[in-house]
Amino acid sequence: MKSIKNLTRFTYETAAFQGWRLSLSSKGAAFNKYFSDKKYGDEKKAFAAAQAALTGLKATLAAAKLVNGKHTATTLSKAEKLLEKA
């Protein structure tokens, strides 16, 4: 599987981690989460979990109100909780 926007595949022979990294920046806030093949069972399941988290994160950020062009603390908290559950 190839990387897509906001999801990057990590498969290094010399590293212990193999899986997907979700990385999204929005209005001055950055969100990152790693989805390990080992934790989710295999590459496809880790990718599906990463895609689901990315979709939810984008929906949360799109529906949020901005204050002075930035996300509010409440929105950032919701986004972090969403990523913790993933």
N, C-alpha and C positions, 0 to 999 in steps of 0.2 A: 504494500500500500504506500502511496506517495503522500507527502505532506500537503496540507491545504492551508489556506489563509487562517491564521490564528492557531493552527495545530501543527506541531512539528514532530516528526518521528526521530527518536534517538535509538540507534542500534550500533553500539560500539563494542567491538570484540574485547577490548581491554577494560571496559567499564562494567561495574556491577549493575547499572541501571539500563533497562531496555523497556521502552514504552513511548508514550505520547506526552508532549508538553503543551498545555493550553496557555497561551499568552495573549492578553488583550489590553490595550491602552485606550482610555476614553476620558476626555475632558480633564486631564491631569492626574488620573488615577490609573494604576497598573495592576493587573490581576494575572497571577500565574498559578498553575497547578499541574502536578505531574500525575500521570495515569500509568502505573506500572503493569507490564504484561503479567508479571508474577502475581500481583494482587487480584487482577481481574480475570485471570485464567489463560488468556492468550492475546495475541495482537488485535484480533478483530473485536473482542469484547472490550478491551481497553479503549480502542478507537470509538466504539459505540458509546461508552461512558463519557469519553471526552467530548464527543459531538453533542450529546444530550446536555452536558454541563455548559458548553459553549452556547447552545441555543437558549437555555434558560438565562444565562448571564446576559446575553444580548437583549433578550426580552425585558429583563429587569431594568437594564440601563436605558433602553429606549422609552420605557414607560415613566421614567423618573423625571421629576422637575429639577431644573437647574437653578442655582443661586450664584449670581455673578459669573455665569459661564462654567461652573463646576458642579459636580455631583454633591449632594448633601451628605452629611454624616450618616443619616438614616439609610440612604441608598447604598452607600459603601458597606454599611453593616449588613444589609440584606444580601448584597452580592457576595460578601465573605462567607456568610452562613450557607448560601447556596453552594459555594465551592467546597465547604467543609463536608456537606452531606454527600457530595458526589463521590 
